[in-house]
Amino acid sequence: TNMGVKLDIPETSQVLRTSSGMDIKVKVPFSQLDFSNSPDLQTSVTLDDETDMLASIAIPIFLVIITLPATITRMAMRGMDCVLVNMEIMDQVVEQNSIKQELQRARNG
């Protein structure tokens, strides 16, 4: 997949120290790395203990909060006898006064 991530590296000055005691000052020009074209790109994310603990608590709570409305609705409707019917079919059925028969047919497929 193409991530479309680019890294801008500003112009910097670097000092290279050699073992002979000579210092070489190198001016590195502005450059841009395009990670989307790097097939061998490897990444890792390192979190400190506090962030790791916060994420391990916040992510499950967030997932529960997102799924809670659907779960509560499903539990509330568990004992009910409900069927989804297309509005066009419902209008036809109401005219024919055979709602119970049509619902039974819909359940059976």
NORKA-V625352 format. One record per run of one state. SS is the DSSP state (~ for helix, > for strand, _ for the rest). FROM is the first residue (numbers start at 0). TO is the last residue. If there is no record, write none. Layout:
[[SS FROM TO] [SS FROM TO]]
//
This chain:
[[_ 0 4] [> 5 8] [_ 9 10] [> 11 16] [_ 17 21] [> 22 27] [_ 28 29] [> 30 33] [~ 34 36] [_ 37 47] [~ 48 75] [_ 76 85] [~ 86 95] [_ 96 97] [~ 98 107] [_ 108 108]]
//
